[in-house]
Amino acid sequence: MIAKNDSLVERVWRAGVVGAGGAGFPTWKKIDARAEIVIVNGAECEPLLRNDQQLMASRAAEILRGLKLVMKAVGAKEGVVALKEKYRAAIGELSRLIKPADGVRLHPLKGVYPAGDEFVLVYEVCRRVVPAGKIPLAVGVLVSNPETFLNIARAEKGEAVTGRFLTVTGAVKRPKTLRLPIGTPLKRAVELAGGATVEDPALVVGGPMMGEVASHDGEPVTKTTSSIIVLPRDHKVVVRKQQALDFDLRKTMEICCQCVYCTLICPRSLLGHEFKPHLVMRSLALGLPYPRSPGLSSAAACCACDLCGVYSCPMELPIGRLNKKIAGELEDWNWKRTPQPERPRPAPLREYSLVPVSRLTSRLELKDYDLPAPTDDHDHTVDRVFIPLKQHIGRPAGAVVKRNQKVKQGDLIGGMEPGEMGARVHASISGTVREVTAEMVVIEAG
């Protein structure tokens, strides 16, 4: 239960802050804890994305303020901003602002994928291995995204989350990074980047590895939308994500050659987790868990980075996609997970098995789209926003407004009881409520 003492936890709860990196974990819950180290996850390891690195350069002071607020709240003695060593502008601005007495340091990272995975990041920064099935707090570390810390700093001043930064890139005329109101239709974001340069484009929401193809261009920007990548529908990234799952399964059962390349490159296996993707694929081929091996139930340890199938598999099998599906079903069935070592030990050759993002970008056939996407700081008009009441892990918010009601930007439109796992939702523009459902609130500007 959140105590009404005007603490940082309460202010973050009131503001509706969630993890901006993609998962959408309610931030009030994450910071209502104790930790030794707080890490700003500025790795931004997916190809083509630009918003975090540019945000750390343009909003460095606010991000550092948010970091220090969280450090104080959780009792941490050390704060770390972890970012790629090639992010020179961000490193320069952050270095200028960090003072010796802050207890904050920079940690440059190699340009590898998936450097932004929390487990990988914690090991790179702290040399601590998070056990499978646990979270970084299990080893005394709290990790969150740069934009999350920005929103925490603003929440402390009473500002609700009403917009977010996102990269719009790929097959568009002018790739750019925008700040848009929550609920902006994806097609409007594409228009602001000059429009698509291909007919009937597919929109990948999130990175090319872990993102999903939007069902239509009217889908809204949410608190977790980090990017929109516009691609031709026949591009390999799109085709791979939209392949029928039963076809993927049959393909895997028929042609997996058990070469173990997927296991040799798996980030979680390299950290010492008892997870061997090739044995999961073997289990699928046999139709049941393979005796005396970490078979199907070990899929619960998968981080869904998809590196196994996209980069290492000579057959280009959808190993990551199948692992993700299996992991979800295991949870639904309450299967017992494969026993995991209490103190995982990273593989001795781990550092020689890391995959450069540049090579991954080439493998994905995205080199032609690997272009700058400078930040556009203009306030862009949006006539109508479609604001989901569930943009986070946990329960959806409940609408607290009615049709034809006037609202101002920042007004509460989706409520949540204190202590409930979830996040409040606010009006992203001023205007009139035109529609209210159990899933969404539609607001028209004016």
Summary of the structure (lengths in Angstrom):
residues: 446
radius of gyration: 21.7
end to end distance: 37.6
largest distance: 65.0
contacts: 1572
relative contact order: 0.14
helix: 35%
strand: 20%
